[in-house]
Amino acid sequence: MVEYTLNKKAGIGPCMDVRGWNRRIFAIQRQNGGRLCLLTPDLRPIYTYEGIGNVRQIEIKNGIAAISAREDGLWLFDVSGDEPLLLSHYRTVEFATGVTIYKNLVFISCRQYGVEIIDIKEPKEPRYVGVIRVGEVQSACVYENILYCGVWGKMKVVAIDISDIHAPRTVAEYPLSGRGDGVVVRDGMLYAATGQHRRGIKNVTDVNDPDFGMGNGVEVFDVTAPDSPRHILWEFFGKGHSLAFDMWKPMLCGELLLCNCSVMGVYGYDSRTMEGRFHILPPDTRDKKDPVTGTTVFEGRLYVTTGQGDLYCFDELEFNDAYRYDAKGTVETAEPNFECTDGGGVSLTQAYASEHPVLSVCEIEEGKTLALAMGYGGIGLIDPRNMQNTATLKTRGFCYDVKSQGALLCGAFGECGVAIYSLDGTAFTELSSITLGASVQQIAISENGRFLVAVCGSSVLKLLDICDPARPKVISTLSGVRGPFYGENLLTHPYGGKGISLFCHREGLIYTDPEGGDREFHTLSWRTKKGFMGYCPENGCDVVDGHILYARKGGYVILPADGDRYADELPIHSAKEQVSGKYCVVGKSLIATERAEGIVSVLDVSDIEHPAHIATLRTNASPSKAVSTDNGIYIAGRYGGLLKCDAGR
């Protein structure tokens, strides 16, 4: 292969992805709260739009730019004019990683859920259609009514028939030689980029494992019959590994196949013969190769973004424009219906249907009122006796979480921070608000209502003194925490008498006891042989009789107080049913809500070492942690509304 090095750069700093449209280049960056940059084809900056979050990918069709931004969801811009016009901001059900536009639909590749489907026929009012639950999808593409998904952890491509968008059907799975990411299909040929470790690796943290870092390449399949794929070959790029950036994507430009690998650069092949043509290396940054994060071809030039360097233009070779499968017409979509299977004499029903997603629920004034966090819908008050809405407070920002103590109600509002209200019946009075430097999406209030813990972004915890709710102040901060955003596991029952506890899947248990006079954060960690306590929606935990029950491999382990033993060597207590997700212990029942798979499990934990299975319920909602009230057990169900479970309390 002929080797080249990128050298013509824009000077705008690190970028995540790039596209060309209407004689302009659009690059996305994570700096300054996330931004969209417009440039001329010769890389002269024209305009910058800031504040769009933790951006990942950009796609443009018919003058509409769709940008995925991980925890910050989906952004839609009109880019047909001189400057981009924000049309809407849609909060996805989970981390928005990949973005694919097909007709009037946007398919968002999620960190754990699979693929979320969004109707953008009216781009100012994007509408939720549903979720295809196929695991951790990095990127996807559509070809002739088949959605092809690159599934990262399971190392495969999943082909899904979307002829009926409300009844997607998996037709086949294609195993890959490495982690799955970007895919492109043309004329019945599928090109799938792979990376990181090779299939079959025994220990992903052992650099001496022969399969470590050996998954980088591109896989080719004949999918003329999608349900009967024929494997052609896997082209291996070479050994390489990075935890900071893991993006691998193929792109077709005429008969040329381009494939970028975050740790290897950009490779060019003849797509008909897979004969290697060239290898484009990124420049060195900080004594190592700068990771490639995105590529596109526009008006004969190759544009490359790098995660530590810049936006580059490569014009030493002539390129055809990037191929993007398109289809005319629109897909008619209907409002999603709530569905759930009953089991074991336990039912899960939709207690309250909301036009906005229900993200969190708490009880105010025992037995009288429920408060719902409803995203852009603000805070809703519901009478649990008749499930009627009694009041709605339109709030600033996006409402992620609500917690109450007496007549005090606190809300988490993303970048707008925390707001504190007093309630008189159904009348809200805002007492104060405070921004905390990062998006606040989880909060907890101590038992006497004098202190609040806020999870800020994905790595910071802040303890607030709200003894005077009109003047909240930060009294302690813990930085560098890895995992609380994924886990969303503020414990219902404090551990060891401590006031507020948070379980983090990488750190262990973090707790503080401000009511007892200790206003610092402390960590109680348990070791594992692979370095992770748990992962994402599956890492549920709660405390029963002073013991932490932690979800693991279909059951749970009882974590020792001293943390000296490996958690993955502890005996797994199982009711012979798959149990994972957020845990909530209600009396002697354990309710586990697995939001990524839509599963609610109910166990009898009267004897915690021998749990008994009561029921497994499956739903098309996204169930979150359960809350027990005198009127029943309620679960926030995202676009499924407010759910009610009639399990024993």
N, C-alpha and C positions, 0 to 999 in steps of 0.2 A: 504494500500500500504506500502511496505517496503521502508524506506527512506535511501538514501545514500548521501554523500557529496563529491564533486570533491576535490582531493588533490594532484594528480600527475601533475605537470605543467612544461612547457618548459622553463620558465624564459625569454621569448622574449617580453613580454608586451601584451597590449590589441590587440585582433584580431577580424576580422569580419566574416570569414568563413574558412572552411577547407575541403580538399579532400585527398584521398590516391590514389597513382598510382605507379606501378613498384617498390615496396618495399620502397617507400618514402612517406612522408607526406608533403602536400603543404598548407601553411596557408597564408592568406592575411591580411595586416595591413595598417592602415592609417598613421602610423608614417613615418617620413623622406620623406614626399612627396608621400607616398603610396609605399608599398613593398610586394614582394612575397618571402616567406621564405620556404626553403627546410629543412626537418628534417628527422632523422631516425624514425622508428616506436616507439622507446623508447624515443623520444623527444630530441634527440641530434641535435642541429643546424648544418647544413652543408653549406648552401649558402644563400645569400640574394641578391635579385634584387630590386633596388630602383627606385622611380620616376614614379610610375604608377597611382598616383592620389587618388581620394576619393573612394576607393574600396568598393564593397558591396558583390558580390557573385563570386564563382569560380566553374566551371564545367570542367571535364576532360573526353575526349573520344579519343581513338586511339592515345594516345600520344600528343594530342593537348589540351592545357589548355586555356579556355576562361574565362576572368575576366571582370566583369562589374564594372565601376568606376564612376557612377553618371555623373557629368558634364565632366568627362574626358573620357567618351566613353567606347569602348571595346578594350581589349588587347588580342592578340593571341600569345601563346608561344608553342614552341616545347619542351616537357618535357621528351622526350624519352632518352636523353643523360644524362651525369653526371651533367650538369648545364642547366638551362632553356635558350632557345634561342628565343629572341623576333622575331616573324615572321612579325607582323604588328600591327599597332595602328589605329583603325577605330573610327572616330568621329560620334557618333550616332546622330539621329535627335533631341534627347532630353535626359534628365537624364536617364542613364542606371542603372536600379536597379537590376532586375533579369536576369539570363542568363540560357538558355536551349539549348542543342545541340540535333538535330534530323537529322540523315543522314548527309548531307552536309550543313545543315542549322543551323544558330544560331537565336534563338528568344530572343530579348531583351525586357524585361518588362520595360516600360517607366513610368516616373512620372506622365504624363498627356496624352500622345499621345495614349497609348495602348500598342501594341506590334510591334516592328520593326523587319523585316525579312532580314537577311543578308546571302548571299551565301558564304561559306568558302571552296568551292571545291578547290580553289587555296588560301590557307590560307595566303600567302604573299600578295594577292590582294583581300581582301574581297570586295564583291559587294552588293550594295543596291538592294533589291528586292521590298520592299513595306512596308506599315504600315497598321496594322489592328486597326482601331480606336474604341477601346472599353473602353476608360477611363483609370483611374489610376490603372495599373496592378503592383502588387508587385512581383509575381512569377508565373511561368507557367510550365506545363508539357505536353508532347504529348503521346497519347496512341491510336493506331490503327487509325491514320490519323485524330484524333480529338485533337485540342489544347485546353487545359483547363486552364483558366486564373483566378487567384485570384484577384478580383477587390476590392481595399481597401475601398475607401469612400462610394461606393454604396453597400457594404456588400453583395457580390454575387460572384458566379463562373460563368463565361461565357464559354460555349462549342462552339468551332468553327471548322467546317469541313474544313480541309486544303488539301483535295484530289487534288484540283486544287489550287496550291499555289498562282496563280495570281487572283483567284476569291474566296477568303475565304468567308465562309458563316456561320453566327451564327445559330446554331440549337436549343439552349436552354439557359436559364439563371436559376441558382439555388440560391435562396435567402439564405443568411447565418445569423447566430445569432449574429455575431460580425464582425469586420473589416476583409476583406479577404486578405489572403497572400498565403502561400505555399500550393501546392496540389500534390497529387500522386494518380495514378490509376493503379490497377492491377486486372485482372480477373473480370472486370466489376464493381469493387467497387472503389468509389472515397472517399478519405480522404482529407478534407480541414481544414487547421488550421485557427483559428479565434483569434482575440484579441481586446484589448482596450475596447470600449464601446459596450453595447448591442443594437441591432436593436431597433429603436424607441426612442432613447434618445432625450430629448427635448433641452438640453443645454450642449454641450460638454465641456464647461469651468466651469460648476457648479459641484463641488466635492460632493455636497449634493444630486444631482440628483440620484435616486435609480438605474439608469442604468449606471452610471459612473463607468468605469473600470470593468464592468461585462460581457465583451465579450470574455474572454479568454477560449479557449477550442478547440475541434476538432469535425467537422461535418462529418457524414458518409452518402453517397448516393449510391444507386444501379443505375449504369449508363449503364447497359447492353444494354439498348436502350437509347443512349445519348439524344435523343429528348424527351424522356419520363422518366425523373429521378424519383426515388422513395426514399424519405427521410427515413433514418433508425433511426438516433438519433443524439443528440448533447451532447457530454461529456464536462461538465463545470469544469474548473480547479479551479476557485476561483477569487476573486476580486483582481485587480492589474492594474496599469496604469503607463506609462512612455512616455514622449514626446521625450526623447533623443534616445531611442532604441525601435523600434516596429517591431520585427522579430518573426514570428511564422511559423514553418515548420514541416510537417509530413514526416516520412521516414519508409519504410517497410524493415524489416530484417527477412527473413523467415516468420514465423507466428507472429512475434512481430512487433507492431506498436510503433514507437518512435515519440514523438512530442515535439519540444522545444518551449518554450514561453519565450520571453525576460525577463519578470518580475517574472516568476514562476520556471524556470529550465526545466528539461527534464522529460517527463512522458513516461512510458512503459505500453502497453496494449496488450492483446491477440487480434489480428486483427479479429479473427473469432467470438469472443463473446464480445469483448470490456470490458473484465474483467480487472481491474487494477492490474498491477504487481508490479511496483516500481515507485519511484519519486526520481530523482537525483537533489540535491540542489547545486547551485554554492556557493562558499565560500563568506563570507562577505567581502565587499570592501567599505571603507569609511562609515562604520556604516550602510550599507544596502546591500541587495543581489546584486551581480554582474550580470548584464543582459547577458543572453545567446543570442549570435548572430548567431551561426551556429553549425551544427553537421554533423558527418559522421561516418560510421562504416567501418573499414578496417582491414582485417586479424584478425577478431575476437575481436577487441577492439573498444570502442567508443571514439571518439575524439570530444571535445567540445570547442568552442571559446567563449570568453566573452569580452564584450565591454570595460570594465574597468580593467580587470584582466590579462588573459593570454590564452594560448592554454593548454588544459588539456587532459589527457588520463585516461580513466576509464576502468579497466580490472578486476573488481571484479566479473563480470558476463561474460559469453561467448555469443558472438553475431554472427549471420550469416552476411555476407557482405550486404551492402545496395543494395536494388533492384533499378535498373534503366532501364526503358523500352528502348529497342533499336530496330532498324529496319535496315536491310541491304539495300544496293543500294544507289542511288543518286536521287535527285530531279532536273530535268532540269528546269532552270530558264531563262527567257528572260529579255531583257532590259525593264525597266518600261516605259510605255507610258504616256504622259501628257493627262489628261482628265479634262474637265470643262463644267459645264452647264451654258448656258446664261440665262439672266432673265431681264425683265423690260427694254429691249432695250439697256442693257449694256453688254459688252462682256469682257472676261478675256482670253487672249491668251498667248502662250509661245513665247516671243519675241526673246529669245536667249537660245538655248539648250547647256548646259555645261556638260562635263564629271565629273566635280567637283561640289559639292553643292554650290549654291549661297546663302550666308548668309546675305549679306548686300549690298546695292547699294547707291551711292551718285552721284551727278552731279558735273562735273568740267568744268569750262569755259562755262557758260550758253549756252545750246543748242548744244554744240560741242562734249562732251565726258561724258560717264558714267564710273564710277569705280566700280568694283565688288569685294567683299571679297569672295574668293573661297576656303577656307580651305587650304588643302595641295596644291591646285592649285595656291596659291598666290593671286596676285591682277591682275585682267584683265581690260583692257580698251576697251570700246565698243563705236563705232560711232552710235549714236541713229538714224541717218538718214537712214542707211542701215543695222543696227544691225550686223555689221562686227567687229570681234576682230581686234584691231589695235596694241595692245601690251600686253604682259603678263610679269609680274615680279615675278619670283620665289623667295619666301621669306623664311626667317628662321621661323621655327615653323608653326603654324596653324593660318591662317588669319580669324578672326571672324568678324571684323567690319572695315569699312573705312569711313572716313569723310574728307571733303575738305573745303578749304577757299582760294579762288583765285587760285594761282598755287601751293599752299601747300596741300599736301595729307598726312594724318595720318592713320596708321593702328594699330589695336589691335591684338596682336599675342600670346594670352594665357600667358604661363609662360615666354615667351621671352619679354613680356612687350609691349611697344609702340615704333613704328618707325616713323620717320618723313621724308618725301621726298619732293623734288621740282620737278616740271614737266616742261619740255620744249617740247611742242608737245606731242610725245609719249615716250620721253626719261626720265627715272627716275634717279634722283640723291639722294642717301641717305644722309641726313644731320645729323641725329643722331638717337640713340636708347637708351631706358632706361628701365630697369627692375624695377618692383614695388612690388616685394615680394609675389605676388599671381597672379593667372591667370587673365589676362585682356581680357574681352570679349565684353565690350561696351565702347565707347568713345563719347564725344561731344566736338565741338570746338565753342568758343564764336564768336560773329558776326564779330569782326575785326581780328580774327585769332590769338590773342595774348595769349589765355588761353585755356586749355584743361582739361576736367574732365574724369577720368578713373574709371570704376567700377572694383574693384580688388577682385577676389573671390566672395564670397556671402555676405560679411559683411563690406567692406571697400570702401570708396570713397576717391580719391586723386585729388586735384586741382594742375595742372602744369602750370607754367609760360613758354610759348614757344615764348616769344617776340623775343628771339634769338633762332630760331629753331635748331641751331647747338649745343645749350647748354640748353636743357630743365631741369627744376628743380621743385621739389615738394615744394609747398608753403603752403599747408593746407591738413589736413587729417581728415576724419570723420570715426571712427571705431564703430563697434557694430550695423551697419545698418542691418536689417533683411528683405531680400526680393528682392533687385535689380536684382539679377541674374535671379530669376524666372520671374520678371516683364518685363525686357528689355524695359523700357518705359522712355527713355530720351525724354523730351517734345520738339516738333517741335517749339512751340511758347512759349517763356519765360513768366512766370507768374508775374504780377504786375511790369513789367519793369525790372525784374531781368534777369541777363545775361544767366545763364544756370540752367535748372531745371530738376530734376529727381523725378519721382513718384515711391514710394515704397509701396508695398501692405500692409505692416504692419506699416510703420512709417508715411505714409502720403506723403506730398510734401517736398522734400529737394531741396534747391536752394542756389545759390551763385551768386554774382554780381561783379565779379572781374573788369569788365570794368568800373563800377561805383565806384570803390575804395574799395569795401567790398570783402575781400578775404577769408572769413570764410564760413562755411556751416551752414545753418539754417533749421529748421524743422517746418513745419506747419502741425499739426496733426488733424485728425477728429476722434471722438470716434465712436465705434460701440458696440452694446450690446454683441457681440460674440468675440470682440477683434481683428478682422481682417478687414482691409479695402477691401480686395479683395483676389483673389488667382490665381496664376500662369498665364496661357495664357489668362485668361478671363479678367484680370484687366486693361483694356484699359483706357486711359484718354488723353485729349488734351484741349487746351484753345481756347475758342471762345469769342471774344469781352470782354476779361478779366474775363471770367467765366470758371471754370474747369468742363468739362463734364467727368463723371466717370462711367464706365460700371457697371451696377448692374441689375441682374435678368431680362435679356432680353431687357433692355433699358439702360438709364443712369440717374444719379442724378446730379443736379447742386450743387457743394459743396460751402458752405458759406465761406466767406473770414475769419471769426473769428474762425471757428472751434468749436463753442460752442454747436452745435446741433449734435445729433447722426446721422451719415450718413445713417444708416439703417432705420431712421424715415423720411427721406426726400422723397418727391414725386418722383416716377419713371416716366420719360418721355419716352414713347414707341411709335414706329411706327407700333405696332402690328406684329412685326417680331423679331425673336431672334437676338439680337445684342450683341456681346462681342468680346474681343480680343484687339489688339493694335489699337489705334485710330490715325487717321491722318485727320485733317481738311484741305481741299483744297478748297479755296474760300468759297462757301456756302454748299459744300458737305462734309459729314463725311464718311470716308472709314474705316471700322473696319475689321481687318484681324485676324481671329481666327485660329491660326496655328495648334492647337491640333485636330480640327475637319475639317480643310480644307475649311472654309467658309469665303467668302468676302462679307460684307454687305455695301451697299451704301445708305446713307440717305441725304435728303435735310434738313439742319439745319438753313435755313434762319430765322425761328422762333424757337429758341432753346428749347422753352417750348412745342412746338408742331411739333416734327420732322415728316417728311413725308418719307415713304419708297419708294426707287427708284428701288433697285435690291438686290437679294440675289444670290450669285454665289457659287457653290460647286465645289471643285477641289480635285484631289488626290495629289496635291502638298502641301507644308507646307508654306503658305503665311505669310510673315513678314510685318513690317511696310511699308506703301506706301511713295513714294517720288514723288513730283510733279515737272515736267520739262516742258519746252516749247514744247517738242516733245510728251508728254503724261505722264501718271501716271505709275510708275514702282514699282514692288513689288518683293523682293527677295523670291524665292520659293523653297529653298533647292534643292532637286534633281529634282524638276520641272523646274529648271533653272530660268531665269529672266522672270517675268510675266509683261504683259502690260494691264492696265485697261483703257477703253475708257470712263469712267464716266466724266461728266462735271467738269470743274475746275473753 
